[in-house]
């Protein structure tokens, strides 16, 4: 079998792996939002003050953010499957234990423990997907997982909120349910087969094996830092996510001032439906485009997504106040275009320009810095709101479209850097092929 034939071999049960990872993403998202959703019922039941939510959320996010690179290193060197079984599956039982707490310090301790596992999934899972699908197929697999992840926040809002109103202590069952579901996803992951790193790269597909698989070494980190496209993608994503995070953080409050009544929930539901539908659609679309135009196809889709997202954000904030119909249309367009630039472009492009043994690490570094800067961005939005006389619409107009516009301008560099960096990766893998053949 030559390397071209080897690269076209379809790994067995790869879509089972995608569904298992996607299920874990859905439950992780439910875990991530569970405390915020159930807190209105929790603090009264436990005799706490409402403002004690702040330290619980803060410490959880700090731990999650700071441990992300560590999990990236581990996932690039050791079995990603084993790590995911324990840290996203079994580790979820800490969330179930939240349902048994009786005082603040117990809650804080469990929150610290449970947060250690929430940073593991995406770096490891995206690395696995890259070793199950070739470059022209990764978009649809990533899209399915991303759609499940966003759906988790919607499911948790409906299910946990409904469950919590049953009686004053019913919030405990919400945590137990999510913890149990996390454990179930761990069982699903037991039946996932660990793919060989680099198994879907045409340059080494026919010579790499579990014994010769590429592994992370700390001396390879400088290689990551020397990839221009990785820097462009990282900076672009971080800036763009500031705008998205500010919008979703303040949108409910702003919409409430428009006297929409039940329309507030409908508008936000439409926005997130757009995000989920976009992930499912544009992953497939971007794969088709990449096959025909491998050098610039996904890059162009990203530029289109960023531009439309900027225009939709402006329309949502300016035209939205005029009618519910405008809000629904622009909100849907904002969500769809957000997915186009993420699943349709950013995520598969980053996987393509990183060596197989650096994919989890490269993703993890971005997630860490993104988490820290988003937290600062939301804090800044609160300060800016006060300076603008509590004018929510003006504050969001300053921050949301501005972030999208800056990201759109930064993205232009991708048309030049991406083809070069992809070619470099192909060259390095070709050299790796020669090394593996000589060893054999």
N, C-alpha and C positions, 0 to 999 in steps of 0.2 A: 504493500500500500504506500503510494507516494503522499507527500505532504498535502497536496490539493484534495486527494480523496479522503485523507484523515480528517481534514478540517470540515468536511461536509457530513461526517458521521454524526447522527443525532443521538445524544446521550439518552439512555432509557429513563422514563418516568420524570423527565425534566419539568413537565407542567404540574406534576404532583408537588415537586419541590417549590415551584412558584406559588401554588395555592397554599402550601404549608407556611411559607415565608409571609405571604400576604395575610393569612389568618393571624400570624404573630404580629404583623404591623397593625391590623385592626384592633387587636386586644391591647397592644402597647399604647395606641392612641387613646383607647378608653381609660387605661391606667393614668395616662398623662393628664387627662382632664377630669378624672373622677373626683379629686379633692375639691376643685373649684365648684363643681356641680353640686356636690353633697354638703359642702360647708354650711349653707344656710340652715340645714337641719342638724348638723353635727355640733356646732358650737353651743346651741341651746341645750341639746341633750347632755353634753359633757360639762356644762356650766362654764364655758370659756367666753372670752371677749371676742367680738367679731374681728378685731384687728390682729388677732393672733394667727390669722391665715397668712399674713405677710411673711413672717419668718419661716413658716413651713414651706411656702412656695419658693422663697429665696434660697434656702439651703438645699432644697431638692434640685433646683436648676443649676446652682453652682457646682454641686457634686456631679450632676449629669454632664455639664459642660467640660469640667476639668478632667474627668475620667475618659472622655471620648478618645483622645489620642492613644491612651494606654490600651483600650480595647482594639483600636485599629492596629497597633503593633502586634498584639496577641493574635488577632484574627489573620494577619498576614503571615504569621510564623507557624501557628498550630492549627489544629482541626477547627474549622469554622462551625461545623455541624455540632460538635461536642460543646463548644462555647455557647451556641445558641440554645441547645437543649437545656443547659443548666441556668444560663443567665437571662433568657427571655421566657423559658418555660417554668422550670422548678422554682426559680427565684421569684416568680410571680406570687408564690404563696405568702411572701411578706405583705403583699397587698391584701390578701385574704385576712391576715392577722390584724389588719387595721380595724376590721369589724369587731375586734375584741377589746380595743383600748378603753381605758376608763379615765385617763388624765392626760394632760398636755405633754408631759415628758415621755410617756409611752408612745404617744402619737409622733413626736419628733424623732425618737429613736427608730421607729419603724419606717418613717419617711426617709431617713438617711439610708437605711439598708435597702429599701425598695428602689431608691433613685440610682443606686450603683448599677442596676441591671438595665435601666432604660436607655443607656447610651450604646448598647452593644449591637442592636439589631441592624440598623441601616448600613454601617460600614461592612459588616460581615456578610449580610444578605446580598448587597449589590456586588460584592466580590464573587460570591457563589454564582449569581446570575450571569456574570461575565464569563464564567468558565462552563456554563451550560448552553449559552447562545453565542453565535458569532457576531461580529460587529454589525452586520446588516439585520440582525434579529433582536437585538437587545432592547430596543425601544418598547416593543409591545409587552415584553415580560416586565420591564421596569414600570410601565404604565399600569399594569394590573396591580402590582404591589402598591404603587403610590395611590391608586384609587381606593384600595382597601384601607390604607392608612388614613386618608381624609374621611372615609366613610365612618371610621371608628369614632371620630369626634361627634358626628351626627347621631350615631347609634347610642353613644353614651348619654348625650343630651336628652334623648327621648326616653330610653330605658331607665337610666338611673334616676332621672327626675320623676318619672312615673312611679317607680318603686319606692322612692323616699317619702312620698306623701301618704303612704299607707298608714303609718303610725310614727310616733316620735323616734322610735328606735330602728325604723326600717332602713335607714341609711347604712346600717351595719351589713345588711344583706347585699347591698350594692357592692361594697368592697369584697365581700366573700364571693359574689358572683364573678367579678372581674378576675380575682385571684384564681378561682377555679378554671375559668376559661383560659387563663395564661398557662396553667398547668396542662390543660388539654392540648394547647398548641405545642408544648414541649414533647408530649407523646407523639404528636404528628411528625415532629422533626426527627424522632428516633428512626423513622422509616425513610428519611432522606439519605441519599448516597452522596458522600463527599466527593465532589469533582476534583480532578487534578488541576492545579493551578497552571494556566496556560494551555489547557486542553483544547480550547477553541481558537487558538491563534494559528493561522495557516503555516507560519514559519516553523513552528516546533510541534505541531499537533501529532505528527507521526513518530516523534522520538521522545517526547516527555512522558514520564510515568509517575506513579505515586512515590517511587524511590528517588527519582531525579527531579521532582517537582520544585519549582522555584520557591524560595523561602525568603522572608524578610530578614534583612540584616541592617543594623543601625548605620553601618557605613554607606548604605544605599540612600539614606534620607537626603543627603546633599543633591543626589540626582533629581529628586522630587522638586527641590527648590530651584533647579536650573531649567525648569520647563516653563517657558513664557505663557503657553496656553493655560496651564494650571493656574498661574497667577491671575490671568485675565478672568478666567471662569470663577475663581474664588472671590475676587474683588467685586465682580459684577453681581454674583449671587448674593453676597452679603449686603451690598447696598440696596439691591432690589427688594430683598426680604424685609428691610427696615420699613419700606412703604407698605408692603402687604401686612406686616405685623401691626403697624400703627392703625391701618384701616380696620382690621378685624378686632383690634382691642377697643376702638372707640365707636365703631359703626352702630352697635346696638343703642348706645347712649344718644348718638346723633339722630338716628332714625326715630327714637322715642320723642324727640323734640318736634318732629314733623306731624305728630298727632295721627299716626297711621293705624293705631289700634293693633289688631291682629296682623296687620300688614308687615310689621317689623319682622316677625318670624318668617313670613313668606319670602320677603326680600332676601334675608340671609340664607334661607334654605335654597333659593334660586342661585345665589352666588356659589354656594358649595356644591350644588348639583352641577353647575357649570364646570367647577374644578374637577369633580369626579368623572363626568362625561368626557372632559378634555383629556384626562389621563388615559382613559380607555381608548379614545379615538386616535390621539396624536402619537402615541407610542407606535401604533401600527403604521400610520401615515409616514412618520419619520423614517421608519425602516424601508418603506418603499422608495422614498426620496433618496435615501442614502445609497441604495443599490444603483440608482441611475446617476447620482452625482455625489460620489464619496468624498470629494475634496471640500465642497462648499454647501451641499444639500441641507444638512442639519444646521449649519451655521446660518444659512438664509432663513430657515424656519424660526430660529431663535430671534433673529432681527425683526421678523414679522411679528412674532409673539410679543416682544418688548414694545414695539411701536403701537400695536393695537391695545396692549395693556395700558399704556400711557394715555391713549385717547379715551379708552373706556373708563379709566379712573377719573379723568377730568369730567367726562359726561355724567358719571355716577354722582359726583359731588356738586356739579353745577346744575345739570338738568334734572337730577333726581328729586330735588326739592319741589319741582313743579307738578309732578304726578307720580302715582304708584306705578303706572305702566313704564314710565321712563326709568324708574329704579329697577324694575324687574328686567328690562331689556339690557341696560348698561351693566347691571350686576351680573347677569348671565354672561355677557360678553367679557367682563373682567375676569370671571372665573375660568372661562374657556381659554382665553389668551394666556392666563397664568400657567395653565397646564401645558400649553404649546411650547412655551419657553423652557419649562422644567423637563417634563418627560420627553417632549419632542426634540429637545436640543441639549440643555446643560448636562443632565445626568449621563446620557450615553456618550456625549463628547468627552466628558472627563474620564470615563472608563476607557475610552479608545486611546487616550494619549498617556495613560499610565501603564507601567509594566505590571504584569499580573500580580507580582509579589508586593506591589506598593499601592494597590487599589483601595484596600480598606484603610490604610494609613492616610493616603491622600484625601479620601472622603472624610475621615475622622478629623483631620486638621481643620478642614473647612467648617465642619459642624461645630467644632469648639469655638472658633473665632466668631462664627455667625451667631452662636448663642449669646456670647458676651456682648457683642455689638448691638444685637437686637434689644437686649435688656437695657443697655444704655440709651438706645433710640427711643424706646417707650418711655423711659424716665424723662428724657429730654422733651418728648411730646407733652408730658404733663406740665413741665416748666413753661414751655412755649404757650400752652393753652392759657395759663395764668397771665402771661404777658399780653396776650391778645384779648383779654377781657372775657375769658371763657367762651370765646367764639369757636365752637367745635368745627364748623364747616371751614372756616378760614385756616385753622390750625392744620386740618387734614389736607386742605388744598396746598399748603406750603410744603408739607412733608411727603405725601403720597405720590402725586405726579412728579415732583422733583426727583424723588428716588428713581422712579421708572425712567425719567428722561436721562438722568446721569448714567444709568445702567445701559440704556440704548446707545449712548455715545461711546461708552467703554467697549461695548460689544463689537464695534466696527473693527477693532484690532484683530478679532478672531479670523476674519477673512484672510489675513496674512499669516498669523501664527499657527493656526490649526493644521493646514496641510504640511507645514514644515515639521511640526512636532509629531504628527502621525507617522510621517516618513522616518523620523529618527527612531521611533519605537519599533517600527518594522525592521529597521537596520540592526538595532540592538538584538532583537529576537532572532534575526538571521545569524548573527554572531553566536548567540546562545545555542542555536541549532548545531553549528559546527562544533562547539565545545561538547555538547551532549553526544554527538556522533563519535568524537575522538575518545570520550570516556567509555563509550560502549564497545 
